[in-house]
């Protein structure tokens, strides 16, 4: 169980997105914490200025093409009435010391779900299969961790 908690702590990532509500475009995306894993400071992000927006494209034609593609995508997304998809999720974590030996698996979980969505009803998620492997952990701890992971509904990717 302690190894599972270690893996969970190592997998945490902070993410923030700033959005310009007037234009509806992403301004900046920052992923990570104050320092990266090597202790270096994260890069300084400068705000997007009108000069950046003016010089973002090589030609006016390229900008028009991107804007039309975005508008077409939004039109297709809003015309979608329903879908039926099979979603696969696999998460693995390992650790290795190159001077001591080969990489070792710490944690792996997989699940397969059928996701049905309809505009009037919402999403229906049917779990087809799920498994978790925690090598090196006693079977009681592995069963508890597997039950916790499989009960997490936010682990299922919804297309």
N, C-alpha and C positions, 0 to 999 in steps of 0.2 A: 504494500500500500504506500510505503514511503517513496518507492521509486516512481509510482504513478503520480504522486504529488509533485515530485521533482520535475517530471516531464510536463505536467500541467503548468508549473511555474515557468519553465523554459519556453513554452509555446505561447506565452502571453505577448501580445503585440498591441501597442496603443496606436490608434489611427484617428486623424481628425481631418475634416474637409471643410474648407471655407467656401461659401457660395455667395456670388453676387446676385441678390434677389431681383434686382432690376433687369438684368440681362439673362439670368438663369444659367450662367456658365460657371464652371469650376474655376476658382482663382488659384488655390494652392492645395496640395495634399501633402501631409506630413505623416510618416510612419516611423514609429520607434519611440524611444524614450530620450531623456536628456543626453545620454551617452550611448554609443554603440557597444557591441560586445568587447571590442578592443580598448574601450575607455576613451575613444576619441570623441570630441564634440560633434554634434550633428551639424550639417551644413546650414548656413544662414539663408533664410528664404526672403526674397524681396517681393513686395507686392506688385501685382500686374498694373502697369501704367498704360495710359492711352498710346504712348509711343510703342510699347510692347505689342499692343493689339494692332497698331498700324503696320508694324514690320514683321508680323507673325507669318505672313504668306509671301511667297516669291512673286506671285502675280494675283491680280484681282480675280482671274478665272479660277485659280485654285481655291480661293476663299468662297467664291460662289458655288463651286462644285461641292465643297464640304457642307455648306449651309443647306444646299438642296438635298444632299444625302441624309443629313440629320432630319430634315422635314419629312422626307420619304419614310425614314425609319419610324418616326413618330406616327405618321399616318397608318403604316402597317401595324404597329403595336396597338393603336386604338381600334383598328378594325378586327383584331383577334377576338373571337368569341369563346373558344375553348381549346384545350390541348390535352394530350395524354402522353406522358413521357416516362421513361425508366431512368432513374438517377442512380449513379454509382458513386460511393464515397470511400476513399481509402486514406488513412492517416497512419504514418509510420514514423517512429523516432528511434534513433540508434546512437550508440556512443562507441568510440574507439580510441585507442592510444596506439599510434603508429609504431612506437618503439617496443611496445609490449606484445601486441598481437593484433588480430583482425578486428573489424568492427562487429559490434554485438547489437542485436535487436533489444530495445528496452520496452517498446510498446507498439502495438499495431491494432487498429480497429477498421473494420470494413462493414458497410451496409449497402443493401440494394433496396430501393423503394420504387413503387409505381406512383407517380404524381399525376393526378387528374385535376384540371382546373376548368372552371366555367365562370364566365363573367357574372352571372346572376347568383351563383351558389357559393363560389370561392374554391379553395383548394381542398382536395381529398388525398391524403397520403396513406398508402398501404405498404407496410414493411414486408418485403419478400424474404429477406434474410439479413442476419447481422451476426458478426463474430468479433471477438476481441482476444488478443494474445498478449500476455504479460509474462514472458519467460523470467524465471528466477524468483517469482513470487509464489508463496504457498497457495494451494488450490482454494482455500477459504477466502483469502484476500482477492484472488483473481475472480472468483464468483461474485463477490461484492462489487468490485470495480466494474465488471462486465454488466451487472445489473444497473449500476449508476449510469454508465455510458449509453447503454441501449435504451434507457428511459428518457434520455435527453432528446427532445423533439427538435431542438434547434440544430442538431447535427445533420439533419437531412437536407441536402441541397434542393431547393425548389427553383426550377428553371423559370 
